[in-house]
Amino acid sequence: DSFEAFLRPILDTLQTIPFFVYLIPVIILFNVGRIPGIMASVLYALPPGIRLTNLGIRQVSAETLEAAQAFGSTARQMLFKVQLPLALPAIAAGVNQMIMMVLAMVVVAGLVGGGGLGLLAVKGLANPQRDLGVGLEAGLAIVLMAMVLDRITQTWAKNRQIAGQH
């Protein structure tokens, strides 16, 4: 609980910051290029993953933890063999949200030279007479990638949940 009390204001702050603002400190520290784009994207995406993992672990019932303890589980065994497996649906939802948020930052990362599809989308915006097609293709590729990764993570979570019930 003290760890959650420590993390909560940090995560609240990170989730309320507009995504462009994430670029300021990383550009100051690392100049422009791929590294600031990646770092800003990761910082932007971390809070929901942390929150949903925490929620999943905390939702494991006291009775389940008591039973594990009664069978002699150590704190480490309870975490890795009881809490984390039971929290997998919430963790998978967190992974899904993190992937979607990183993909949302791809174009923003392209603004600071992040490269990849984000940079191609930015080129399409910057010079639509010459690069509109490239920008549209990059934007469509980002959307398709988001849809495919969303389906993959949802299917993975569903399969893990079904496997855990048997």
Secondary structure by P-SEA (a helix, b strand, c coil): caaaaaaaaaaaaaaaccccccaaaaaaaccccaaaaaaaaaaaccaaaaaaaaaaaaaccaaaaaaaaaacccaaaaaaccccccaaaaaaaaaaaaaaaaaaaaaaaaaaccccaaaaaaaaaacccccaaaaaaaaaaaaaaaaaaaaaaaaaaaaaaaaaac
